[in-house]
Amino acid sequence: MEKVEGYVERILFRNAENGYTVIKLNTEEQDEITCVGTFSYISEGEYLEIEGDVVYHPVYAEQIKVSTYRIKEPEDVVAMERYLASGAVKGIGPSLAKDIVKKFKGDTFRVMEEEPELLQKVRGIGPKKVREIAVSFEEKREMRSAMLFLQQYNISSRFAVKIYSKYGNSMYDIIRTNPYRLAEDIDGIGFRLADDIAMRVGIAENDEFRIKSGILYELTGNSGYGNVYIPKEQLLVKARDILNVPEETIEKYIADLAVDRKLIIKEVDGAQVVYDATLYYMEMNCARMLTDLSGKYTVNRERMAKRLKEISEKEQITLDEKQEKAVIEAAENGVFVLTGGPGTGKTTTINTIIRFFESESMDILLAAPTGRAAKRMSETTGMEAQTIHRLLELKVTDAEGAGMRFERDESNPLETDVVIIDEMSMVDIYIFHALLKALLPGTRLILVGDMNQLPSVGPGNVLKDIISSQVFSVVSLSKIFRQAAQSDIVVNAHKILAGQEIKMDNKSRDFFVLSRSDSNMIISNVIQLIKEKLPGYVDASWNEIQVLTPMRSGELGVERLNKILQQYLNPKAPDKSEYENSRGIFREGDKVMQIKNNYQITWVRKSASGITFDEGVGVFNGDMGIVKEINTFAETITVVFDEDKEVEYRFSETDELEHAYAITIHKSQGSEYPAVIMPILTGPAMLLNRNLLYTAVTRAKRCVTIVGSTETVYRMICNANEQKRYSGLRERIVEINNVQKEII
């Protein structure tokens, strides 16, 4: 057994999932020694006392396999300076570390812990910097204790960091008394892991709190599949499977939770369904607020016809009968829906509506669910469009960023006459509810979207429910205009929607099918298309070309494709820093995507000289960017998203990111790419359907290339089945309108 002491010079590898780490330890006697083992929490610059066996590795030669270790606080000024210079304490680099230690000498750490305000005596440190250093220094101490505490409950290092970041020192009470909160609050921790912790703590299997938590967990998790409610029979089965208690017991607690108004039981088509109470009242409020907005407006038709003629002449456009009807309906109704597929003139119609309202001196606001969709809306209308989140002025509500809210709501409504929302198929019940709260009766709301696109990632089926309620004015455009008809992307999209065969003879200029039957050959062709064939053909860089696939796993799933594409499109290089977590290796230059809404995280825009000129909060599910920098000392990854928004992630936050060389078709909603490549071979019928293929094809502006099985493509066109989504907005709208009719 060998015993050594030294500084962590470099962390060569760290598995964030289980804490397995390879480090270079700098000792006085032997200089650098490679050490391998499981470390709950360490950072570069820290001083370790290690015990372990000396083993031989074919690459790293002699190394120590660590059995035990202890983090020792640096005791002399050299050690202190070295620790601070490593970047272990946020806000301190080598130069500042030298100045701090020079000023306080052996008293440095005591000052930082007990009297951090004295740091202002060091040149370059102001009050804000003092707070930053003091917080980071204390966090390091507390986090070590937290890691050791959580280890005894078999919690991985990755989750331990997230738990501590979420709760701080209150985590001790939460773990001991209510570990089920972890499943509600921490992304990635499911009920089973929380339940395992509870068992270790000593909570009984038939404990009332455990059963209620399991029921609510299943109900909440159900919204992750896009559902607003779940049939009661399904809930009983799902809860029974995770709780291992009889259905009669579960049914009793469902009734108790209904009495407590934590869930709502309703009847749909003769069967009982169960809502999370929050989602039920959101649906009810959305139905009420929509109805309040849906008044009728008297418009002078003769005067309007004259205005439309003037607009048509000025803009050099000609509206067909349906388009003209849409403009009139938008003017006469408080709530109006415009729907239609690609090439049917939605953009021309919306632009005419905008020009008409402008001629009436009305204020207009434009928005879309994602940054990419908002940018495209700006380009097609010539007006500023924002994300819905920005329109509603998303704000962080405390200094720690632990809460968020929209500044615009019923107490501070949007000051405008007209609000136009594009890509409505992507809007879930949460964001729609927030939008409606910010609109006063008298504001016209115009919703634009393609009801045949995939529904929102979040819960609800808002656009389809509004249309199917038959309560509001809807115009559906179906005619393909001559210019659009010249694009086989548009023509084939409509054929797919109609269940008709498409031509696969490759005589098209913008729609190609490369028939292949081997997954490795398909991937090889995809790489060749991205690197060589398509960039010049569509006049775009390789990272603007998007690979879309129906599924996450499998031979042609997102997970495998991204690993392979990363190797060929952004290979390992000496000048590229890396960081590895449970999702894989992140490398500078990687194409990545945010996979969940983060309302607290801050972004900045910087000038060419590096000066920040704009900042805000919020990065959202589906936002894509490029990894600009990986700082292994500060343990941060900087990503540049669309519109040059720079976001800095702590290593512990990187589970919100995944590689995006290939993404699922679901994740592509609301986006548009110069070229789309679709590798398709086989897969479950539930995924390989008409709706999915239609959505993928309509994401491309200039070129679609399908690589794979033509037989599977035909099967997708013939498969009109869609996964059932449980939502009740249509019923709520009809209920409220029926009540109002009875009152009248």
N, C-alpha and C positions, 0 to 999 in steps of 0.2 A: 504493500500500500504506500503510495507516494503522497506527500503533503507539500503543497507549494502555495505561495502568495504572489499576487501581482495585479496589474491593471488590465482591464479589458481593452486591448488595443483595437481590435476589430471584431465585429460579429460577422462571420463568414456566411452563416446560414441560420435561419430560425423558422421553425414550423409553429405558426401562431396557434394552431389547433391544439397541439399537445405539449408545447414548450420545448421540444427537442431543439438544441442549439449547438452550433459549432463556433468556437471563439478562438481568437489568438490572445493569449495571456502574456503580458510583458513582465518578466521577473528580473530581479537584480542579478541573479546567479546565471540563468540560462537564456536570457533575452526572451525571444518569443517561443511559446509552447502552444501547440494546438490542444484544445480541451473539448470533449464532447459529452453531452449529458442533457438532462431535463432541468431547465432553470425556470422557476415560476415567473421571475421578472428581473431582468438586468438591462443595463444600457452601457454603451461604450464609455470608458473613462472610470468606471466604478472599480473599487479595490476588492478583490475576492480572496478568500482563504479556501483552498480546494483540497479534497482528499479523493484519491482514486487510483486505479491500476494503470500502469504503463502498458500500452498495446501498440502494435505496429499496423499502419494503414498503407496500402499500396500507393496511394496518392499523397497523403499528408505525412507519410513516414511515421516517426515516433509521436504518439499522442497520449493524453491522459483520458481515460474513461472515468468520468466523474461519478462518485457514489454519494458524496455529501459536499455541500459548499456553504459558505457564510459570507454575507456582504459586510465588509468592515468599512467604517467611516474613515476617510483619509485623516491622518493625524499630523503630518508635517506640511509645511507650506508648499513644498514641491508637489506633494500628492494632491493637496487641495487645488492648486492651480491646474494640475493635469485633469482632475475630475471636472472642474468648471469649464475648462477649455474644450472638453470633448463634445459639448452641446447637450449634455445630460440635463442641464437646467435651462429651460426655454428662455431666450433673451440674452444669454451670455455666450460669447464666442471667445477665441484665444486672446484677442487684444484686451477685451474688457476683463477677462479672467485674471490676466496679469496685473492690471491696474487695481482690481479689488483686493487681491492677495497682497500686493505691495502696500496697500493702505492699511489693511487690518491684520496682516500676518497670521499668526496662529489663532487669532480670535475670529477669523473669517466666518466659520460655520456658525459660531454662537451668535454673531451679529446677524447673519442671514435668517437665523431661526427666531431670535428673541427681539432684536432691534433692527429690523430691515430698513427702517427709515434713515438709518445712518449711512446707507449705501449712497444717498444723495451727495455725500461728500466726495464721491468719485466722479470725476469729470465725465459727462455724457450720460449720467443717470438722473432722470427726473422722477417726479412722483408716479407717473404712469408706469415707467420701467420698474420702479421699486415694487409696485403691486404685482406686476407680471412675474418678476423674479421670485418674490416671496411665496406666491401661490404655487409656482412650479416646484420650488425647493421643498415646500411642505407636502405637495402631492407625491413627490418621489418617496418620501419617508412613509407616508400613509399607505401608498399603493403596495409597497413591499409587505407591510403587515396584512393588508387585505388579501394579497395573493396567497400568502401562507394559510390564512383562515379559510379561504375558499377551496384550497387544495384538498382539505380533509373531506369535502363533500363531492370529490371527484369532478370538479368543474374545470374545464380546460382553460388554459391561459387566455385564449382568445375571448371566451365568454367572461372570464374573471375581470379582464380589463374593461369590458363593456358594462358589467354589473357595477364595478366601482365608479366608472365614469358617470353612470346614470344616478346612482344613489349616494355616492360618497360614504361617509361613516354611518349613515342610517341603514346601510346594507346589512349590518350585523343583526339588527332587530328584525328586518324583513326576512332574512334567511331563517331565523329561529322561529318566527311566529307565522309568517305567511309567504312561503316560497313560491306560491302560485302567482304572485304578482309578477314574477320574472317572465312567465309566459305571456302576460298581457303587455309588459313594458319593454322587453328586450327582444329585438328582432333576431330570429334564429333559434331562440329558446322556446321549444314547444312544451305542451303540457306534460309529455312523457319525461322530459329532463327535469322539469319543475317537480313532478311527482316523485321522481327518484330522489331528489334532494329532500323532499318532505318525508319520505320513508326513512332516510338516514337521520333526519331530525327527530323522528318518532311520531309523526302524525298518522293516525289510524286510517285503514283503507275505507271504512264506512263513516269517516268523519263528515259531518254536514258541510263544512266549509270546502272540503276536498270535492265532494260531489257537485256542489253548486259551481265551484270554479271550473270543473270539467265540462259541465253543461254550457256555461258562458263561453268557455274557450272554444268549444265546437261551434257554437253559434257565431262567435266573432270570426273564427277561422273560415267559416262558410262564406263570408263576404269577400275573402281573398279569391274566390272562384267567380266573383261577379254577382253573387246572389244577395238580395236584400232580405229574404226570408228563407226558411227551409221547412219542408213538410215535417210535421211532428213525428211521423213514423220513422223518417230518416234520422231525425235527431236522436230518437230513442236508441236506435241501433248503433249509431256512431258513438254516443256517450257510453253505452253499455260496453262497447269494445275497448274503450280506453280506461274506463273506471273499474271494470270487472265486478259490477254489482247488478242485481236484477233490474229489469226494465220498470217493474212496479215502483221500486225505490226512486229511480230517476224521474218517473212520472210525478211522483209526490213532490219532489223538489222543483220540477218545472212549474207545478201549480204554485208552490211557495214563492218562486221568483216572479211569477205573474202577479201575485198579490203585492209583492214589493215593487211592482212596476219596473223591474229590470228587464223583463221581456214581455212581449204582447202576443196573445194568441188570437188569431183571426180564422175565418173560414173562407176558403177559396175552392170553388167548384165542388162543394160538398165535403171537402177534407180540411182538417185543422192544419194550420201552418203557424210557425213560430218566428217572430221578429225579435231582433235586438231592439230594445225600446228606442234607442237613439235613431236608428234607421227608420223605424216606423213613423216617428214624429217628423223626421225629415221629409219623408214622402208626403205626409199629410200637409205639412207647411208648404212644400213645393206646389202641390195641387191648389192650395188656397191662394198662394201668391200669384201663380199663373192666371188663375181665374180673376183675381183683382186687376191684373194688367190687361185683361183681354177685352177692353171696351171697344166700341165702334166709333169711328171718326167720320164726320161728314166731309166729303171732298167734292169740289166742283169738277165733275167729269169733263166738261167742255174745256175748262181752263187747264185741267191736267193733261188732256190730249194735246193741247197746244204746247205745253211745256215739254212733253215727251217728244214731240216733233222737233222742237228746237234742240233738245239734247241729242237726238239721233243724227241730226244734220251736223252738229258741232263735233260729235265724237265719231261720225261716219260709221254708224252701226244701224242695223235693221233688226227690230225685234219681231219674233213670230208671235202668234196669237197667245200662246201660253206664257211667254216671257212678259208680254204687255200686261196680261192678267196678273202676273206675279207682282209687278210694280204697283198696280192699282190696289191689290190686296194688302201689300205692305203699307200703303198709305192709309187704308181704311180700317186696319185692324191693329189693336194694341199688341197682339201676339201673332206672328206670322212665321210659317215654316216653308223654306225653299229646299227641295231635295231633288236629286238627280245624279246620274252617273257621269263619267268623264266625257268631255266633248259635247255636252248638252246645253251649254251656254249659261251655266251658273254664274261664272265670273262676269260675263257681259250684263246679265240681269242685275247682279249686285251693284255693279258700277252704275247702272242706270238708276237704280233705287237711290244710291248715294247722291248722284248728281241732282235727282229730283228734290230730295230733302234739302240739299244745299241751296237749290233755287228758292226754297221756301224759308231760307235763313234759319234752318234748324241745326242744332249742335249734334254731332254724330261721334260715337266712340266705336272702335273696331277691336275685336279681341279673338284669340284662339287658344286652345288648351296648351299648346307647346310653343317653345321659342321658334322652332323651324316652321310650324304652321303659321305663326304670327308674321314671321319674316316673309313668307310666300304671299300672305294676304296683303302686306305692305307693297310688295312688288306688283301685284296684279291690280291694286286699287289706286296706287299713287298716294295713299294716305298712311299715316302712322297707325300701325296695329300693335297691340301688346299681348302678352300672355294674360290670361284671366287673372292669374295670381298678382301680376303687376298692376293690372287695371284696378283690382280691389285693394291694392296697397298693403301687401303682406308685411307685417312688422313682428320683430322679436319683442317679447313682452318683459324680459328681464335681462340683467347683465350677464348671466350665465348662459343665455340662449336656450333655456329649458322650456320655454313656452312661445306660442305664436298666436297671432290673430290678424284678421283683416281690418284695416282702418275704415274701410268703406262697408257700412252696414245700415240697418234701419235708422240708427241715430246720426249717421253721417253718409247719406246716400250720394250716389253719383249725380253730378249736376249736368244733365244732358237731356236731349229730346229723344234720341234714338241710340240703341245699342245693337250692334250686329255681331253675332258670334259665329265663326266658321268652324268646320270640322266638329260638328256637334255630336257625331257618333262616338267621339272619344270622351265626352264629358260624363263623369259619373255623378251620382246623387250628392256626394259631398260638395263638390265644387259648384254644382248647379244650385244647390241650396244657398251657398254663400253668395252667389251672383244675384239671385232673386231678392235676397235680403237687402241688397244695395240699390234696388230699383224702386222708385216711387210710382204709384199709379199715375198714369199719364205719360209714362215713358214707353215708347214703342220698343218692343223686343223682337228682333228678327233672327231666327235660328236657321243656319245653313249647314247642310251636310248630306252625305250619301247614306241612306238607311241600309244599304246592302253591304256596307263595310262591316268589319268586325266590331263588336260592341266595346265599350270602355274596359280598360284593365280593372278599374275600381268597380264597386258594386253599383248595380242599376242598369237599366236599358232605356235611358232617358229619351233619346230621340225617337226610337220606335214606339215607346209608350205614349208619347205626346201625339204622334201621328195616328196611332191606332185608336186613341180615345175618340177621334172624330169630333172633337169639341172646338178645335182651333182651325183657323184658315191655313190650308196646306196647298201648295202648287208643286206638282212633281213633273220635272222636265224629262223628256224621253227622246226627243228628236236629236240625232247626231248631225251636227252642222258640217257643211261641205269640207271645210279646212281640216276639222278634226277627223273626218272620215278618211282622210289620206294617211292617217296614222294607224298602223296595224295594232299598236298598243291599245288604242281606243276601240277599234272595231272588234278585236279579240276579247277585250274586257266585257263588252256587251254580249258577245256570243257566249262567253262563259256564264254570264249571269242568266242568259236564256236557256242554258243547258245544251247549247249547240256545239258541234265539233269545230275546232279551229284548224287552219292550215298549218302544217309543220314541214313544208317543203323548202324552207329557208330562202324563198324568193323575195322575202320582205326586206325592207331597209332598216326596220327597227324592232323586229320580233323574230328571234331565232330559237330553234330547238336542236340541241346536239344529242342524238340518241346514244346512250351509253348504258351498260349493264353492270359495270364493276365500280364499286364505291371509290377505290383508290384511283382508278382512271378518271372518274368524275372530279375528284379533288385536284388531280394533276391538271385537268382542263380548266378548272376554276382559277387556279394559280396563274396559268398562262394567260387567261382572259384578263385578269386584274393587272398583271405586270406588263404584258406586251400588247395585247390586241385592242382592248377597249379604251384605254386612256386617250389615245390619238383619235379613235373613231368618234368618241362622244365629247372630245375636247375637255377632259377633266383629269384631275390627278387620281392616282390609284386609291387614295384613301377617301375619295368622294364616291367611289363605286361600291355598292353595298351588296353583300351576300345575304340572301334571305332564305331561311329554311323553316319547314313546318314544326320541327321539334327540337328539344334540348339535348336529348340523349340519342345514342345510336351511332351508326357508321357515318351518317351525314348530319348529325345533330350539332347544335351550337358548341357544346363542350369540346368535342373532338376537332371540329373544324377550326375553332379559334386557336387551339394548341398548334395545329399544323400550319395554319396561315401565319401565325406569329413567327414561326421559324423561317418562313420564306420571305415575308414582307418586312419584318423588323427583327432580324437575327441578332444574336448575342454579339456584343462588341466591347472592346476594352474601354471605350469612352462613354458607354451607356450604363448608368447605375441601375440596379435591380432591387426588388423587394419581393419576397415570397410569402404568401399566406395560404389559407386552405383552398382558395380559388385558383392558385397557380402563381406563376412568376409575372410580376408587373415590371415593365422595362421602359425606360425613357424612349419616347417615340411611339408607344403603343396607342392603338385606337381603343377607347373605352366608352362605357355607357353607365350612367347612373341608373340603378335598378329599383330605387324607392324614392318617394318624396321626402326630402329633407328640408323642412321649413326654417330651420335655425342656421344652417351653415351659411357663412358669408362669402361673397364673391367681390372681386375688384376688377376694374378695367385700368390698364396701364398704358401710358404713352410709349413711344419707341425708346425714350430715354429711361423708362422704368418708373416714371412718376404716376401715382394713382390719381385718376381724374374722375372716377365714378365708382360707387360701391352699392351693394344691396345684399339681400338675403334670399335664400331659397334656390335649391337645385332639384330638378324634378325627374320622376320616373321616365326614362326614355331619352333624356338629354345625353348627347354624345360629344366627346372631346378627345384631345390628344394629351398624353402624359408629357408634360414639359420638363419636370425635374423630380428626381427622387433624392431626398436628403436623408442619408442613413444616420447622421448624427442627431439631427432634430427629429428624426422619425416621422417625416412628412412626405406626401406625394402631392405635387402641384399639377392640376389638370386645366387645360385651356378649352373651354366649351365654346359653342356657337356665340357669335357676337363678341368674341374676345374676352369672355368672362373667365377670370382665373380663380380657381378654388383650391385651397390648401386643405388636404385631408391628413389627419393623424393616421399612423399605421393601424391603430385600433378601429378606424372608421372605414377602412378599405373594403370591408365586406359589402359596402354600398355600391362598389364598382365591379364591373366585369368586362372582359375583353369584348370588343364589338366589331372585329373583322367580319364575323358572321353574327347575325341576330335572328331571333324568331320573327315570323311574320307579324305576330301580335305586337311585338315591340316596335314595329315600323309604322304603326298607325300615325297618321297626321304628318308623316315625313314624305319627302320627295327627293329622289336621287337622280343624277344624270343617267346612271345605268344600274340595273338590277340583275343579279345573277341568282338563279334558283337551282340548287342541286336537289333533285328529287329522284328517289328510287323506290322505296317501300315504306310502309308505316301503318299505324292504326287508322281504320276508316273514320273514327271520330275526328281525327285531325285532318285527314286528307279529304277535304270537302270543297265544294264549289265556292263557298263564301271566302275561304282562306286563299284559294288561288286567285280569285277576283281582287282581293285586297292587295296581294303581292304584286300582281301585274300593274295595278293602278298607282303603285308607288314610283314607277319609272317615268322620267321625262323624255328620254331620247332613245333608250334601248332596253329591251328585255331579252335575256338569254336563259333558257331552261336547259340544264345539263342533266341527262338521266333517262328515265324510262318514259317513253311516249305512252305506254299503256297506263301507267300510273296517272299521267296527266289526263287522259280520257276518263279514268275512273273518278278523278276529282271533279271533273265537269259534270259527270252524271250523278254525283253524290250531293244531293241538296239538303242532307240532314245537318243540323247544327246542334251543338250542345245546348241542352235546356238551361235557360237562365231564369231564376225565380225573382221577379220584380213586380211590384204592385202599383206603380205610379199611374198606370192607365186606370185601374179600378178606383184609386183615390180621386183622380180628376173627375171621373164619371159620377162618383158618389157626391162630391161637392156641387157639381153642376145640377144634379137631380134635386138636391136639397134646395138650391137657390131657385130652381123652377117652381118647386112646391110653395116656397115663400111668396114668390111673385104671383 
